[in-house]
Amino acid sequence: MRVIALMNQKGGVGKTTTTVNLGAALAEAGKKVCMIDLDPQAHLTINYGVEPDGENVVNLYQVLIDGKSFLEAVQEVGKNLAIVPGSIDLAAAEIELVTVVGREKILKEKVEAAQHDFDFLLLDCPPSLGLLTINALSLASEVIIPMQPHFLALQGVAKLLETVQLVSKRINSSLKVGGIVLTMFDSQTKLSSEVVAELQKFIEEARGKPLPWADARIFQSKIRRNIKLAESPSFGQTILTYDSQSHGAADYRSLAREVMGEPIAPVVAPTAAAAIAAVPTVTPAKVPAPTKAAPVIAAAPTAPKPAAAPKPAAPKPVVPPKVPAPTAPTAALAPVPTAKPMAKPIAPVASPKPFPIPPKPGETKPIEPKPSVAVTVSPAVAAASAAAKPAPAVKKPIAHSAAPAPQPVAPTP
C-alpha cells in the first residue's frame, strides 16, 4: 500500500482538486483507493456529495478524538473508491490534542490497526503546517506537492521542504518527496517556463544528498487550466464523470499513470506523410462498357427556307429636355423702422454739486469765489444813474522835498 500526502501550506493551489481527480483516475485504472479529508473545510467530502455533519456519518474528528475506528469512518462513494469524511470540528482538534502524548501519531496508529485492502491512501492536507499536517506526514510514505507556476508559490516550497525534512528526521524516516505537480499551467506564458526551470535546478542540486527530495521529480503531466475542473464540484462529480473528454480528465489520467509508474506516451504531432498514409484510398467501382447499338436510318430532314431578316430601325436621336435657367431669388427688403417722436423733451440732468472737503488740521480753507450774477438794466435807468453820478476829482501831483546833503564824519582819534 502506498500512502501519499498531497500538501502545500499555500491555499488555492489545487490540493483538493488533485486529490479528488487523481483518486478517481487511479480507481478507474483498477486500483482500490481511499481518500482521507484532513481539511476542516471538508471540500473533498462535499465534492463527493457527502454531508460532513450528517446523521450516521462518522468523520475523522470522531476517529481522532472520540476513539472511533478507522473502518467505521470509511464510506464507499464509487467503484474501488472510498473516503473518510472531514468536519469543521477538526479546527478544534489541535487544541484538544495538546495534552495527549504522541498526538502526532494518532492517525497512523488508527490506520495501522485497521484491516483493509486499499492500494492507495491519499491524504488531503489542510493549508497549514499544524498538527493535522504532521499526523498526515507521520503516516505517509511520500509527498506530492501541487503548486501553481507562480513566484509566491515557489517561495513557499522552501518552507514546506523544511517541514518534511524535520518530520523525516524525528518521526517518519521513510518519508520522501515524490514530486511536484504543476496545476493551472499555461505553457504560453514566460513565467511558467521560468518557474519550471527554477524548480528543475533546485531538484538537480539535491541529487546524491541525504535530503528527502533528492529523488523528487517534476511530473511531466501538467494540469492545464480548464473551466470544467471548476464546474464539476458543483455537480458532486469528478472530472472523469462530468466531462471525460476534457483536458482536465486527460491530464489527471496521465498523472495517474505516472504515479503508478507506467510510461506515458508522448504527444507527437503527425507528419505530412503519416497524415497522407492515414487517408483511406477509395477504389472506383467498375462500370461495364456500353454495347454498340444498330444504326437507325432516319429520313433526311428538308432544310427550311431562311426567313428574311427584318431591317433594323434607325435609332431616333435623343433630345435632352429643356431645363429652365435658374432665376436669382429676389431678396425681400425689410422695412426701415421710422423713429417715433418723443412725447416730452428730456430735461437736462443737473450736474451734482461737489462735496465740500474739510481742511486738514493746520490748513486754512480757501475762499471760494462766488459766482457773479448778471443784472439786466433798462436804458432809462442807466441814463438817470449816469446823470446823478458826480464828476471824478482830479488828483494833484505830490511835491517831493529835496534830500539834505550828507555830513562828513570825523574820524575818531
C-alpha positions as CSV (number, residue, x, y, z in Angstrom):
1,M,0.0,0.0,0.0
2,R,1.2,3.5,-0.9
3,V,0.3,6.4,1.3
4,I,0.6,9.7,-0.5
5,A,0.1,13.1,1.3
6,L,-0.9,15.9,-1.0
7,M,0.2,19.0,0.8
8,N,1.1,22.7,0.4
9,Q,0.7,25.3,3.1
10,K,-0.3,27.8,0.4
11,G,-4.1,27.8,-0.2
12,G,-5.8,27.7,-3.6
13,V,-3.1,25.7,-5.5
14,G,-5.3,22.7,-6.3
15,K,-4.7,20.2,-3.5
16,T,-8.3,19.1,-3.1
17,T,-8.9,19.1,-6.8
18,T,-5.8,17.0,-7.4
19,T,-6.8,14.5,-4.6
20,V,-10.3,14.1,-5.9
21,N,-9.5,13.5,-9.5
22,L,-6.2,11.6,-9.0
23,G,-8.1,9.2,-6.8
24,A,-10.9,8.8,-9.4
25,A,-8.3,8.2,-12.1
26,L,-6.5,5.5,-10.0
27,A,-9.8,3.8,-9.3
28,E,-10.7,3.9,-13.0
29,A,-7.4,2.1,-13.6
30,G,-8.5,-0.7,-11.3
31,K,-6.7,0.4,-8.0
32,K,-8.6,0.4,-4.7
33,V,-8.3,4.0,-3.3
34,C,-9.3,5.6,0.0
35,M,-9.1,9.4,0.4
36,I,-8.8,10.9,3.9
37,D,-10.1,14.5,4.3
38,L,-7.9,16.3,6.9
39,D,-9.0,19.8,5.9
40,P,-11.6,21.4,8.3
41,Q,-13.2,22.9,5.3
42,A,-14.2,19.4,4.2
43,H,-14.2,20.3,0.5
44,L,-13.2,16.8,-0.5
45,T,-16.2,15.4,1.4
46,I,-18.6,17.9,-0.2
47,N,-17.2,17.2,-3.6
48,Y,-18.5,13.6,-3.4
49,G,-21.9,14.7,-2.1
50,V,-21.4,13.5,1.5
51,E,-22.7,15.7,4.3
52,P,-19.8,16.3,6.8
53,D,-22.1,16.5,9.8
54,G,-24.9,14.3,8.6
55,E,-26.6,11.6,10.6
56,N,-25.0,8.2,10.8
57,V,-21.8,9.8,9.4
58,V,-18.6,9.0,11.3
59,N,-16.0,11.7,10.4
60,L,-12.3,12.0,11.0
61,Y,-12.8,14.2,14.1
62,Q,-14.5,11.3,15.8
63,V,-11.7,8.9,14.9
64,L,-9.0,11.2,16.4
65,I,-10.9,12.5,19.5
66,D,-13.8,10.1,20.3
67,G,-11.9,6.8,19.7
68,K,-13.9,5.6,16.7
69,S,-12.1,3.1,14.5
70,F,-10.8,3.9,11.1
71,L,-13.1,1.4,9.3
72,E,-16.2,3.0,10.9
73,A,-15.5,6.3,9.1
74,V,-14.8,4.7,5.7
75,Q,-17.6,5.4,3.2
76,E,-17.8,4.0,-0.3
77,V,-18.5,6.6,-2.9
78,G,-17.9,4.6,-6.1
79,K,-16.3,1.6,-7.6
80,N,-12.9,1.0,-6.0
81,L,-13.3,4.4,-4.3
82,A,-13.9,5.4,-0.7
83,I,-13.5,8.4,1.6
84,V,-13.1,9.3,5.2
85,P,-15.1,12.5,5.7
86,G,-13.8,15.6,7.2
87,S,-15.6,18.0,9.5
88,I,-15.4,21.6,10.7
89,D,-14.7,20.2,14.2
90,L,-11.2,19.4,13.0
91,A,-10.3,23.0,13.6
92,A,-10.6,22.4,17.3
93,A,-8.7,19.0,17.2
94,E,-5.3,20.7,17.6
95,I,-6.3,22.4,20.8
96,E,-8.0,19.2,22.2
97,L,-4.9,17.1,21.5
98,V,-2.4,19.5,23.1
99,T,-2.1,17.4,26.3
100,V,-2.2,14.0,24.6
101,V,1.1,12.1,24.5
102,G,2.1,11.0,21.0
103,R,-0.6,13.2,19.4
104,E,1.4,13.5,16.1
105,K,1.0,9.7,15.5
106,I,-2.7,9.2,16.4
107,L,-3.8,8.8,12.7
108,K,-1.0,6.4,11.9
109,E,-2.0,4.1,14.8
110,K,-5.6,4.2,13.8
111,V,-4.9,3.2,10.2
112,E,-2.3,0.5,11.1
113,A,-4.8,-1.1,13.5
114,A,-7.5,-1.4,10.7
115,Q,-7.6,-4.4,8.4
116,H,-8.2,-3.2,4.8
117,D,-7.0,-3.9,1.3
118,F,-6.6,-0.5,-0.2
119,D,-3.8,0.0,-2.8
120,F,-3.6,3.8,-2.3
121,L,-4.3,6.1,0.6
122,L,-4.5,9.8,-0.5
123,L,-4.3,12.4,2.3
124,D,-5.8,15.8,1.5
125,C,-3.9,18.0,3.9
126,P,-5.1,21.5,5.2
127,P,-3.3,24.6,4.0
128,S,-1.1,24.9,7.1
129,L,1.8,23.2,8.9
130,G,-0.1,22.3,12.1
131,L,-0.8,19.2,14.0
132,L,-3.2,17.7,11.3
133,T,-0.5,18.0,8.7
134,I,2.1,16.5,11.0
135,N,-0.3,13.5,11.5
136,A,-0.5,13.1,7.7
137,L,3.3,13.2,7.3
138,S,3.8,10.7,10.0
139,L,1.5,8.2,8.2
140,A,2.6,9.0,4.6
141,S,5.4,7.3,2.7
142,E,5.7,10.0,0.1
143,V,4.6,13.6,-0.5
144,I,3.3,15.1,-3.7
145,I,3.3,18.9,-3.8
146,P,0.6,20.6,-6.0
147,M,1.6,24.1,-6.9
148,Q,0.9,26.9,-9.3
149,P,3.8,28.1,-11.5
150,H,3.9,31.4,-9.7
151,F,6.6,33.2,-7.8
152,L,4.9,33.2,-4.4
153,A,4.1,29.5,-4.6
154,L,7.8,28.9,-5.5
155,Q,8.9,30.7,-2.3
156,G,6.6,28.6,-0.1
157,V,8.1,25.3,-1.3
158,A,11.3,26.0,0.6
159,K,9.4,26.2,4.0
160,L,7.4,23.2,3.1
161,L,10.5,21.1,2.4
162,E,12.0,22.2,5.8
163,T,8.9,20.7,7.5
164,V,9.2,17.5,5.5
165,Q,12.9,17.2,6.4
166,L,12.1,17.8,10.1
167,V,9.4,15.1,10.2
168,S,11.7,12.8,8.3
169,K,14.4,13.1,10.9
170,R,12.3,12.8,14.1
171,I,9.1,11.0,13.3
172,N,9.0,9.2,9.9
173,S,12.4,8.3,8.5
174,S,10.8,6.7,5.4
175,L,9.1,9.9,4.3
176,K,10.3,11.2,0.8
177,V,9.1,13.8,-1.6
178,G,7.8,12.0,-4.6
179,G,7.4,15.0,-6.9
180,I,5.8,18.3,-7.8
181,V,2.6,18.6,-9.8
182,L,2.1,21.9,-11.7
183,T,-1.5,23.0,-11.6
184,M,-3.4,25.7,-13.6
185,F,-0.5,25.5,-16.0
186,D,-0.3,27.7,-19.1
187,S,2.5,26.8,-21.4
188,Q,2.2,30.1,-23.4
189,T,3.4,32.3,-20.5
190,K,7.0,33.0,-19.9
191,L,6.6,32.9,-16.1
192,S,5.5,29.2,-16.2
193,S,8.7,28.3,-18.1
194,E,10.9,30.2,-15.7
195,V,9.3,28.6,-12.6
196,V,9.8,25.1,-14.1
197,A,13.4,25.9,-14.8
198,E,14.0,27.1,-11.2
199,L,12.4,24.0,-9.8
200,Q,14.4,21.7,-12.0
201,K,17.6,23.5,-11.0
202,F,16.7,23.2,-7.3
203,I,16.0,19.5,-7.6
204,E,19.2,18.8,-9.6
205,E,21.3,20.4,-6.9
206,A,19.9,18.0,-4.3
207,R,20.8,14.8,-6.3
208,G,23.0,12.5,-4.2
209,K,22.5,14.4,-0.9
210,P,20.8,13.0,2.2
211,L,17.7,15.0,1.7
212,P,14.0,13.8,1.4
213,W,13.7,15.5,-2.0
214,A,16.9,14.1,-3.5
215,D,14.9,11.7,-5.8
216,A,12.0,14.1,-6.4
217,R,10.8,15.0,-9.9
218,I,8.6,17.4,-11.7
219,F,5.8,15.3,-13.2
220,Q,5.5,15.5,-16.9
221,S,1.7,15.6,-16.7
222,K,0.9,19.2,-16.1
223,I,-2.7,20.1,-15.1
224,R,-3.8,22.7,-17.7
225,R,-6.3,25.5,-16.9
226,N,-9.8,24.1,-17.6
227,I,-13.1,25.5,-16.6
228,K,-14.6,22.0,-16.4
229,L,-12.4,21.3,-13.3
230,A,-14.1,24.3,-11.5
231,E,-17.6,23.2,-12.6
232,S,-17.5,19.6,-11.6
233,P,-17.6,20.0,-7.8
234,S,-20.9,21.9,-8.0
235,F,-22.5,18.8,-9.5
236,G,-20.9,16.5,-6.9
237,Q,-18.8,14.7,-9.6
238,T,-15.2,14.2,-10.6
239,I,-13.9,15.5,-13.8
240,L,-13.9,11.9,-15.2
241,T,-17.7,11.6,-14.9
242,Y,-18.5,15.2,-15.5
243,D,-16.6,15.6,-18.8
244,S,-14.4,12.6,-19.6
245,Q,-13.2,14.1,-22.9
246,S,-12.0,17.4,-21.4
247,H,-8.3,18.5,-21.0
248,G,-8.7,18.1,-17.2
249,A,-9.7,14.4,-17.5
250,A,-6.9,13.7,-19.9
251,D,-4.3,15.4,-17.6
252,Y,-5.4,13.5,-14.4
253,R,-5.4,10.2,-16.3
254,S,-1.9,10.9,-17.4
255,L,-0.9,11.9,-13.9
256,A,-2.3,8.6,-12.5
257,R,-0.2,6.6,-15.0
258,E,2.9,8.5,-13.8
259,V,2.1,7.8,-10.2
260,M,1.6,4.1,-10.9
261,G,4.9,4.1,-12.7
262,E,3.5,3.4,-16.2
263,P,5.1,5.0,-19.2
264,I,3.4,8.0,-20.7
265,A,3.0,8.1,-24.5
266,P,4.4,11.4,-25.7
267,V,2.1,13.5,-27.7
268,V,3.7,13.8,-31.2
269,A,2.2,15.8,-34.0
270,P,1.6,13.7,-37.1
271,T,3.8,14.3,-40.0
272,A,2.6,15.1,-43.5
273,A,3.5,11.6,-44.8
274,A,1.7,9.9,-41.9
275,A,-1.3,12.1,-42.5
276,I,-1.4,11.2,-46.2
277,A,-1.0,7.5,-45.4
278,A,-3.8,7.6,-42.9
279,V,-6.3,8.8,-45.5
280,P,-8.2,5.8,-46.9
281,T,-7.9,5.2,-50.6
282,V,-11.2,4.8,-52.4
283,T,-11.2,2.4,-55.4
284,P,-13.8,3.4,-58.1
285,A,-16.4,0.8,-59.0
286,K,-16.1,-1.0,-62.3
287,V,-18.5,0.4,-64.9
288,P,-19.5,-2.1,-67.7
289,A,-18.5,-1.0,-71.3
290,P,-21.5,0.2,-73.3
291,T,-22.7,-2.2,-76.1
292,K,-22.9,-0.9,-79.7
293,A,-26.4,-0.3,-80.9
294,A,-27.6,-0.9,-84.5
295,P,-27.7,2.2,-86.5
296,V,-31.1,3.6,-87.3
297,I,-31.6,5.2,-90.8
298,A,-33.7,8.3,-90.4
299,A,-35.2,10.4,-93.2
300,A,-33.1,13.3,-94.3
301,P,-34.8,16.5,-93.0
302,T,-35.6,19.2,-95.5
303,A,-33.8,22.4,-95.0
304,P,-36.2,25.2,-94.1
305,K,-36.1,28.4,-96.1
306,P,-34.2,31.1,-94.4
307,A,-36.6,33.9,-93.3
308,A,-35.8,37.4,-94.4
309,A,-34.2,39.3,-91.6
310,P,-36.1,42.5,-90.7
311,K,-34.4,45.7,-91.3
312,P,-33.2,47.4,-88.2
313,A,-35.0,50.7,-87.5
314,A,-32.8,53.7,-87.4
315,P,-32.4,54.9,-83.8
316,K,-34.1,58.2,-83.1
317,P,-31.9,61.0,-81.7
318,V,-32.4,61.6,-78.1
319,V,-33.3,65.2,-77.4
320,P,-32.4,66.3,-74.0
321,P,-35.2,68.1,-72.1
322,K,-35.0,71.8,-71.8
323,V,-34.1,72.9,-68.4
324,P,-35.2,76.4,-67.5
325,A,-32.4,78.8,-66.5
326,P,-32.5,79.3,-62.7
327,T,-33.6,82.8,-61.7
328,A,-31.9,84.6,-58.9
329,P,-34.2,84.9,-56.0
330,T,-35.2,88.4,-55.1
331,A,-34.2,89.3,-51.6
332,A,-37.0,90.7,-49.6
333,L,-36.3,94.1,-48.3
334,A,-37.1,94.6,-44.6
335,P,-38.9,97.8,-43.9
336,V,-36.8,100.6,-42.4
337,P,-38.1,101.4,-38.9
338,T,-39.0,105.1,-38.5
339,A,-38.1,106.9,-35.3
340,K,-41.2,107.9,-33.3
341,P,-41.3,111.5,-32.0
342,M,-40.8,111.8,-28.3
343,A,-43.8,112.8,-26.3
344,K,-41.9,115.0,-23.9
345,P,-38.4,116.6,-24.2
346,I,-35.8,115.2,-22.0
347,A,-34.8,117.6,-19.2
348,P,-31.1,118.1,-18.8
349,V,-29.6,116.4,-15.8
350,A,-28.1,118.9,-13.4
351,S,-24.5,118.1,-12.6
352,P,-24.1,117.3,-8.9
353,K,-22.6,119.8,-6.6
354,P,-19.1,119.0,-5.5
355,F,-18.9,117.6,-1.9
356,P,-17.0,120.0,0.3
357,I,-13.8,118.5,1.5
358,P,-12.9,119.6,5.1
359,P,-9.5,121.2,5.5
360,K,-6.7,119.2,7.3
361,P,-5.5,120.4,10.7
362,G,-3.3,123.5,10.3
363,E,-4.6,124.4,6.9
364,T,-6.8,127.4,6.0
365,K,-9.8,126.9,3.9
366,P,-9.5,128.6,0.6
367,I,-12.2,131.2,-0.1
368,E,-14.2,130.1,-3.0
369,P,-15.2,132.9,-5.3
370,K,-18.9,133.5,-5.5
371,P,-20.4,133.3,-9.0
372,S,-21.2,136.7,-10.5
373,V,-24.8,137.4,-11.3
374,A,-25.5,139.3,-14.5
375,V,-28.1,142.0,-13.9
376,T,-30.1,143.4,-16.9
377,V,-30.7,147.3,-16.6
378,S,-33.1,149.1,-18.8
379,P,-31.7,152.2,-20.9
380,A,-33.7,154.8,-19.0
381,V,-32.4,153.7,-15.6
382,A,-28.9,153.6,-16.9
383,A,-29.1,157.3,-18.2
384,A,-30.6,158.5,-14.9
385,S,-27.8,156.9,-12.9
386,A,-25.1,158.4,-15.1
387,A,-26.5,162.0,-14.7
388,A,-26.7,161.7,-10.9
389,K,-23.1,160.4,-10.7
390,P,-20.6,163.2,-9.7
391,A,-17.6,164.0,-11.8
392,P,-14.4,162.4,-10.8
393,A,-11.9,164.6,-8.8
394,V,-8.6,165.5,-10.4
395,K,-5.7,164.2,-8.4
396,K,-2.8,166.7,-7.8
397,P,0.8,165.6,-8.1
398,I,2.6,165.2,-4.8
399,A,5.7,167.6,-4.5
400,H,8.8,165.9,-3.2
401,S,11.3,167.8,-1.0
402,A,15.0,167.8,-1.7
403,A,17.0,165.4,0.4
404,P,19.7,167.0,2.7
405,A,23.3,166.6,1.8
406,P,25.2,164.1,3.8
407,Q,27.6,165.5,6.5
408,P,31.2,164.2,6.7
409,V,32.0,162.1,9.7
410,A,35.2,163.0,11.6
411,P,37.5,160.1,12.2
412,T,38.0,159.1,15.8
413,P,41.5,159.6,17.1
